[in-house]
Amino acid sequence: MTFGVDAKGIYPIAATPFNADMSVDYDSVDRLTEFYQDAGATGMTILGILGEAQKLEPEESLTIARRVIARSRVPVVVGISNPSFAAMRRLAHEVTDAGAAGVMLAPASHLRSDEQIAAYFHHCVEAIGPDVPWALQDFPLTLSVILSVPMISRIMKEHPSCVMLKAEDWPGLEKISAIRKLQAAGDLRKFSILTANGGLFLDFEPERGSDGAMTGYAFPDMLVELDRLHREGERDAAHDLFDAHLPLIRFEQQQGIGLAVRKYVLMRRGAITSDVQRSPRSSLTPTGRSEVDYLLERLPRKDPRARR
């Protein structure tokens, strides 16, 4: 399966399930893979920041990737960011050989100048090869690297194998508009833009030119419907659906405990067995869990899918 500059729709960022003893819960990996596909996902993205990729052993990462790819009926994008270019090269080649549609690369957090950023991605593409399609992750809130519109344009011009921008700058609406304006003027080639930020700005991002979302909100089925409503021009219906989920989206997106919330909701929905995280980890207090439970109890009043 492949993905490219025309990629659209919903590519959920997958969590990585663990057992109580911190080993990878492969049965839940299988169930989560089906959960995303049954929700109508266009593709899947694994081994990202949400997937706790930095906490995995190299062989665990490869085993998870192979397992998901083998079960997937949709394109799978694999996060391969790593301080070691050799490790990056190995994982990229192993997962593409296994059938991954492409990979995702984020800038290393120590980069500051545009020249450092440009050189870094040159080395990344040199390591994985110019024929491997990849998504550029723009996530300054966590990675502390600023990718300006001119810098993104430069990366896209220098590396035709970059087929997608995962846009999660904040604020990012004007950034999307600026990129699409350059493309409309013929000053920048075409590429897909999928947005993230936990879905916090999905009420307006499609109107600014996004092609869909690559995010980990625990209701991917809602994201699929929201995307459909936007594409069909049902603006009010899209905003009504978004508004119904916004309290939980906001709760999930809290710095520090966001992953704990998301894994708890996935567990409540039956997608994974346990909400365990590997260290360093955050956890929900009993009060925090009760607040999430309350939001989940209220949500079916406006969206029946939350009963499942």
N, C-alpha and C positions, 0 to 999 in steps of 0.2 A: 504494500500500500504506500502511496506517495502523498505528499502535500506540497503546496507551492504558493505562488503569488496570488492565486485565486481562492485560497482557503477561506471558508466562511463558517459561521455557526458557533457551536459551543464545544470547547475542548477543556473539560474539567481538569483541574490540577488534582491529582490523586494523593490522598494521604497514604502513609505506610503503616499498616496495622502491626502491632506487637502483642505478644503474649505477656502474661504477668511476670515471667522470668526474663523479659526483655528480648527474647528471641523473636524473629520475624514470624508472624502468624500467616503462613502461606494459604491456609484455607480462607482466611478473610481477604487476602489479596485476590483470590479467585472470585469471592462473592462481591467484593467491591468493583472488580472489573465488570461483572455482569450488571451491577447496580447502575453504573454510569451508562452502559450501553442500553439497558432497558429504559433509562430516562430519556433516550433519544439523542445522546451526545454524538456530535459530528466526528470527534476524535478524542484522544486522551493524552494527557501530559503527565509523565511520571518522573520520580526522582528529582523533584524541584525542592525549593526551600520548604514548602508546606509538607513535602514528603520526607522531611528529615534526612535528606540525602547525605548531609555532612556527618551524620551519625552512623552511617552504614559502612560495613567492611566492603572492599571492592567485590568480593565474590558474592556477597549478599545483593549488592546493586545489580550485578549481572544476572543472578538467578531471578530476582524480581522482574527485571526487564524481559527476560526470555519467557517467563511465565505469563506475564500480561500480554505480550505480543502474540504468543501462541493461542490465547483465548480471544483475542480481540478481532472484531469484525470491522473496526474503524481504524484510521491511521493513529499510530502511537508515536508521540514525540518524547524523547528521553533527555532529561537534564544531564549534562556531562561536565558542568563547570567544576574545575579542580585546580588547585595551585600547581599541580604537576602536569605539564603538557604531555608527558609520556602516559600518565594515567588517563588523561583526557582522550588521547589518541586511541588507547586500547579500548576504552569503553565505547567510543564512537564506532570503531570498526566492529566490535563484537555485537553491538545492538543492531547496527545496520545489516550485518550479515544475518542476524536473526529475523530481520524483517521490519525493523523500525522505519517509520516514514521519514524521520529526520531527528535532529537534536536541538537542544536549546543551550545557548551560551549567555552568561552574564558577565559583566566586567568585574575584574578583581577589585576588591574594596580599597586597595592601596593606590589605585590610579587617580591622578588629579588633573594633569594637563591633557589637552586634546591630542598632543603628539604621543603621550604615553598610552592613551586609549587606542589611538589608531594603530600603534605598534603592537599592542596586546592582541587586538583582533587579527592582525596580520599573522602573528605567531599561532593563534588558535586555528585559523584556516589552514595554515601551513601544516599544523599537526594533524588535523582530521582529514585534510584533503579538500580540494576545491569542488569536488562532486557531491559532497554530503550537504543536503539542504539543512539550513538551520534558522532558528528564530533568535532574534536579539532581545534580551530581557532588559528593559529600562525600568529599574526599580531603585531610585535614589534614596527612598525612605529607609530602606534596609541596607543597601549596598554602599551608600554614601558616595556614589559616583554620579556626577551630573552629565547626562548625555543631552546636549543642546540639539535643537533642530538641525543646525549646520553640521554637527558632529554625526548625527544619525544619517543625514544625507551623504556625508563622506563615506561612512561605513557601507551604506547601500551601493554607492557608486563604485567603491573599490572591491566589493565582494558580491558578485552576482549570485553566489550560492546562499546568501541571506535572503530568505523569501518571506519573512514575517517579522513584524515588530510586536513584541508583547509589551503593551503600553501600560505602565502602572506608576507613572509620575503623578504627583499630587501638588497643585492642581494640574490636570492633564487635558481638559477639554480644548483649550486654546492651542495646545501643542498638536493635538490631532488635526484641528482645523488648519494649522499652519502647514503641516505635512501634506494634507490633501490639496491645499492651494498650490503648493509647489508641483505636485503631480499633475494637477489640472492645467498648469501653465506649460507643462512639458519639460520642466527643469529637474524632475526627479522621476526615476522609473517606478513602475508599479510594484507594490508588495502588499501583503495582507497586514491588517492591523487588528489584533485581538486585545481586549482590555482586561484588566484585573482589578486590584484594589478591593478584593472581596465582593465585587459587584456594587460598591457604594455609589457609583456614578452611571450605572447602566440605564438610568432613566433618560439620560441625554446623550450618552456616547454614540449610539447608532445614528443620531441626527447629525453628529459632527463628522461622521464618516467611518466609524469602526465597522469591522466586518463580523463582529461577534465577540465572544468572551473566552478568556482562558483563565479561569479563576476557580477557587475551591469551595464556594458556598455549598453548604450541605444539602441544598435542594436543586440539584442539576436539572431535574424535571421542570422546575419553575423557570430556570434560566432558558431552557429550550423553548418553552412557551412564550416567554418574554421576547426572545429573539424573533420568533415567528410573528408575534403581534407587531413588532417594530417593522419588520420587512413587509408586512401586509398593509402598513399605513394605519393601523389601529392605535393611534397615539393615546387616546384617553384610556382605552382598555389596558395598554401596556403600562401606563402610569398607575392605574388602579392596582394592577397586580404587583408592581414594584412597591407601591406604598404599603400594601398588606404585609410584605416581607421585610420592609425596611427596619423595623425594630430588631429583628433577629439578625439581619445583615450587619447592622451597627454593632450589636452585641458581639458577634463573631469577629469583628474587625478590631477589637481592642488590642492594643500593643501589650505584649507580655502573656496574655491568657487566650489570645485568639485561637491558637491551635488546640488548646484544651477544650474550648467551647465547640469548635468544629468537630473534633473527634467524638465528643460526647453526643452531639446531635446525630452524627453518623451511626454511633452505637445505638441510640434511641430508635433510629430508623431501620435498624437491623442490617446495615451494610457491613459492619465490622463487629466482632465479638467484644472487644475491649477498647477503652479509650486511652490505654497506656501509651506514654511517650518515653523515649530514651532520654537520658540526661545529656546536657542540661535541659530541664523541662519545667513547665509551669503546671499548675493544677487549679481546678475549681474548688472553692470552699463549698460546704454544704449550702450556704446561702446563695452562692453563685449558681449552683445546680438547680436550686429551687426557682431561681429567676428564669433560667433557660426553660425549665419545665413549664413555668407559667406562660412564657411566650409561645411554647409549642401547643399549649392548651388553647390559647386564644386564636392562633393562626387558622385553624380549620373553620372558624366563623366566616372567613373571607376567602380561604383557599382549601377546598376539600382534600387535596392531595396530602395535606399535613396530617391527616388522620392515619396515613399509612406509615 
